[in-house]
């Protein structure tokens, strides 16, 4: 589901957490491999010199953001 831009912070970057994941039959939302994740993050212009604010506009308000936080912690 795609949500409108009404809650989008100006100049925020849209991060597709599923973009760098290799889906399998048993794990459709598995963790990305380290190099693929780093390449994707770099392609967005994010480096170690940035402070990130991760938020999402999902109905629950925490599912995607908490997953992304966990991916950063595990992968980087």
Residue frames as a rotation matrix with the C-alpha (Angstrom) as fourth column:
UNK 1
0.584 0.812 0.000 0.00
0.812 -0.584 0.000 0.00
0.000 0.000 -1.000 0.00
UNK 2
-0.531 -0.727 0.436 1.33
0.727 -0.655 -0.206 3.44
0.435 0.208 0.876 -0.92
UNK 3
0.230 0.558 -0.797 0.51
0.872 -0.482 -0.085 6.33
-0.432 -0.675 -0.598 1.34
UNK 4
0.779 0.180 0.601 0.19
0.489 -0.773 -0.403 9.94
0.392 0.608 -0.690 0.26
UNK 5
-0.244 -0.945 0.218 2.84
0.645 -0.326 -0.691 12.59
0.724 -0.028 0.689 0.66
UNK 6
0.552 0.542 0.634 0.81
-0.051 -0.737 0.674 14.49
0.832 -0.404 -0.379 3.27
UNK 7
0.979 -0.192 0.074 3.00
-0.059 0.084 0.995 13.11
-0.198 -0.978 0.071 6.07
UNK 8
0.514 -0.830 0.219 6.26
0.793 0.361 -0.490 13.24
0.328 0.426 0.843 4.12
UNK 9
0.490 -0.463 -0.739 9.01
0.369 -0.658 0.657 15.29
-0.790 -0.594 -0.152 5.75
UNK 10
0.956 -0.135 -0.260 10.44
-0.289 -0.581 -0.761 17.82
-0.048 0.802 -0.595 3.31
UNK 11
0.202 -0.922 -0.329 13.73
-0.914 -0.058 -0.401 16.61
0.351 0.382 -0.855 1.73
UNK 12
0.125 -0.118 0.985 13.27
-0.602 0.780 0.170 13.14
-0.788 -0.615 0.026 3.22
UNK 13
-0.591 -0.393 -0.704 14.47
-0.793 0.443 0.418 10.18
0.147 0.806 -0.573 1.16
UNK 14
0.614 0.785 0.087 12.10
-0.789 0.614 0.026 7.33
-0.033 -0.085 0.996 0.44
UNK 15
-0.576 -0.800 0.168 13.76
-0.807 0.589 0.035 4.08
-0.127 -0.116 -0.985 1.46
UNK 16
0.489 0.699 -0.521 12.44
-0.762 0.634 0.134 0.84
0.424 0.332 0.843 -0.01
UNK 17
0.012 -0.508 0.861 13.43
-0.879 0.404 0.251 -1.77
-0.476 -0.761 -0.442 2.57
UNK 18
0.548 0.257 0.796 12.52
0.031 0.945 -0.327 -4.56
-0.836 0.204 0.509 0.16
UNK 19
0.822 -0.215 -0.527 14.63
-0.568 -0.361 -0.739 -3.18
-0.031 0.907 -0.419 -2.70
UNK 20
-0.074 -0.978 -0.196 17.85
-0.920 0.142 -0.364 -4.91
0.384 0.153 -0.911 -1.63
UNK 21
-0.121 0.124 0.985 16.30
-0.663 0.729 -0.173 -8.15
-0.739 -0.673 -0.006 -0.37
UNK 22
-0.705 -0.065 -0.707 16.55
-0.593 0.600 0.537 -11.39
0.389 0.797 -0.461 -2.30
UNK 23
0.101 0.856 0.508 13.18
-0.965 0.208 -0.158 -13.02
-0.241 -0.474 0.847 -1.79
UNK 24
-0.924 -0.273 -0.269 12.90
-0.328 0.927 0.183 -16.76
0.199 0.258 -0.945 -1.50
UNK 25
-0.224 0.882 -0.414 9.93
-0.011 0.423 0.906 -19.07
0.975 0.207 -0.084 -1.31
UNK 26
0.150 0.249 -0.957 10.32
0.844 0.471 0.255 -19.51
0.514 -0.846 -0.139 2.43
UNK 27
-0.133 -0.272 -0.953 11.65
0.772 -0.631 0.073 -16.05
-0.621 -0.726 0.294 3.36
UNK 28
0.340 0.329 0.881 9.98
0.880 -0.441 -0.176 -13.33
0.330 0.835 -0.440 1.30
UNK 29
0.839 -0.050 0.542 11.24
-0.158 -0.975 0.156 -10.61
0.521 -0.216 -0.826 3.67
UNK 30
0.599 -0.672 -0.436 14.66
0.798 0.551 0.246 -11.91
0.075 -0.495 0.866 4.59
UNK 31
0.543 -0.507 -0.670 17.62
0.078 -0.764 0.641 -9.74
-0.836 -0.400 -0.375 5.56
UNK 32
0.943 -0.262 -0.206 19.62
-0.266 -0.219 -0.939 -8.24
0.201 0.940 -0.276 2.70
UNK 33
0.464 -0.871 -0.164 23.20
0.876 0.478 -0.062 -9.27
0.132 -0.115 0.985 2.17
UNK 34
0.261 -0.405 -0.876 25.72
0.586 -0.656 0.477 -6.76
-0.768 -0.637 0.066 3.50
UNK 35
-0.762 -0.648 0.007 27.20
0.391 -0.451 0.802 -5.61
-0.517 0.614 0.597 0.19
UNK 36
-0.441 0.681 0.585 23.82
0.742 -0.089 0.664 -5.25
0.504 0.727 -0.466 -1.52
UNK 37
0.566 0.647 -0.511 22.46
0.824 -0.453 0.339 -3.23
-0.012 -0.613 -0.790 1.38
UNK 38
-0.034 -0.670 -0.741 25.51
0.468 -0.666 0.581 -0.97
-0.883 -0.327 0.337 1.49
UNK 39
-0.849 -0.243 0.470 25.27
0.523 -0.249 0.815 -0.41
-0.081 0.938 0.338 -2.28
UNK 40
0.006 0.943 0.333 21.59
0.831 -0.190 0.522 0.52
0.556 0.273 -0.785 -2.00
UNK 41
0.573 0.159 -0.804 22.18
0.709 -0.589 0.388 2.87
-0.412 -0.792 -0.450 0.95
UNK 42
-0.439 -0.831 -0.342 25.08
0.433 -0.529 0.730 4.52
-0.787 0.172 0.592 -0.91
UNK 43
-0.662 0.229 0.713 22.95
0.706 -0.127 0.696 4.96
0.250 0.965 -0.078 -4.03
UNK 44
0.488 0.872 -0.027 20.55
0.801 -0.435 0.411 7.04
0.347 -0.222 -0.911 -1.91
UNK 45
0.135 -0.537 0.833 23.42
-0.012 -0.841 -0.540 9.32
0.991 0.063 -0.121 -0.87
UNK 46
0.905 0.192 0.378 23.54
-0.378 -0.038 0.925 8.03
0.192 -0.981 0.038 2.71
UNK 47
0.074 -0.939 -0.336 26.96
-0.042 0.334 -0.942 7.62
0.996 0.084 -0.015 4.30
UNK 48
0.002 -0.182 -0.983 28.48
0.905 0.418 -0.076 7.10
0.425 -0.890 0.166 7.73
UNK 49
-0.918 -0.396 0.016 28.55
0.364 -0.860 -0.356 10.89
0.155 -0.321 0.934 8.11
UNK 50
-0.422 0.847 0.324 24.74
-0.359 -0.485 0.798 11.15
0.833 0.220 0.508 8.21
UNK 51
-0.896 0.363 0.257 22.38
-0.169 0.257 -0.951 10.98
-0.412 -0.896 -0.169 11.15
UNK 52
-0.763 0.631 -0.139 19.17
0.073 0.298 0.952 9.23
0.642 0.716 -0.274 10.17
UNK 53
-0.571 0.755 0.323 15.63
-0.611 -0.128 -0.781 9.75
-0.549 -0.643 0.534 11.32
UNK 54
-0.947 0.242 -0.212 13.64
0.034 0.732 0.681 6.71
0.320 0.637 -0.701 10.31
UNK 55
-0.520 0.849 0.095 9.86
-0.446 -0.174 -0.878 7.03
-0.729 -0.499 0.469 10.22
UNK 56
-0.945 0.276 0.178 7.03
0.302 0.520 0.799 5.38
0.128 0.808 -0.574 8.37
UNK 57
-0.611 0.791 -0.021 3.43
-0.790 -0.611 -0.049 6.11
-0.051 -0.014 0.999 7.51
UNK 58
-0.749 0.345 -0.566 2.12
0.115 0.909 0.401 2.59
0.653 0.235 -0.720 7.93
UNK 59
0.250 0.956 0.151 -1.21
-0.070 -0.138 0.988 2.10
0.966 -0.258 0.033 9.72
UNK 60
0.707 -0.018 -0.707 0.63
0.656 0.393 0.645 1.05
0.266 -0.920 0.289 12.88
UNK 61
0.893 -0.315 0.321 3.38
-0.307 -0.949 -0.077 3.65
0.329 -0.030 -0.944 12.55
UNK 62
0.354 -0.815 0.460 6.27
-0.810 -0.021 0.586 1.44
-0.468 -0.580 -0.667 13.55
UNK 63
0.796 -0.001 0.605 6.46
0.116 0.982 -0.151 -1.73
-0.594 0.191 0.782 11.47
UNK 64
0.792 -0.480 0.378 8.64
0.461 0.063 -0.885 -0.55
0.401 0.875 0.271 8.60
UNK 65
0.526 -0.616 0.586 10.74
-0.573 -0.766 -0.291 1.90
0.628 -0.183 -0.756 10.60
UNK 66
0.494 -0.345 0.798 11.60
-0.716 0.359 0.599 -0.64
-0.493 -0.867 -0.070 13.29
UNK 67
0.819 -0.199 0.538 12.46
0.394 0.877 -0.275 -3.25
-0.417 0.437 0.797 10.64
UNK 68
0.716 -0.571 0.403 14.74
0.180 -0.407 -0.896 -0.79
0.675 0.713 -0.188 8.86
UNK 69
0.494 -0.537 0.684 16.43
-0.849 -0.466 0.248 0.14
0.185 -0.703 -0.686 12.14
UNK 70
0.611 -0.214 0.762 17.06
-0.269 0.849 0.454 -3.55
-0.744 -0.483 0.461 12.77
UNK 71
0.855 -0.302 0.422 18.45
0.518 0.442 -0.732 -4.07
0.035 0.845 0.534 9.26
UNK 72
0.581 -0.675 0.455 20.89
-0.374 -0.718 -0.587 -1.19
0.723 0.171 -0.670 9.76
UNK 73
0.439 -0.401 0.804 21.98
-0.867 0.045 0.495 -2.64
-0.235 -0.915 -0.328 13.12
UNK 74
0.640 -0.125 0.758 22.49
0.023 0.989 0.143 -6.16
-0.768 -0.074 0.636 11.73
UNK 75
0.808 -0.197 0.555 23.95
0.589 0.289 -0.755 -5.30
-0.012 0.937 0.350 8.32
UNK 76
0.672 -0.558 0.487 26.23
-0.183 -0.763 -0.620 -2.32
0.717 0.328 -0.615 8.84
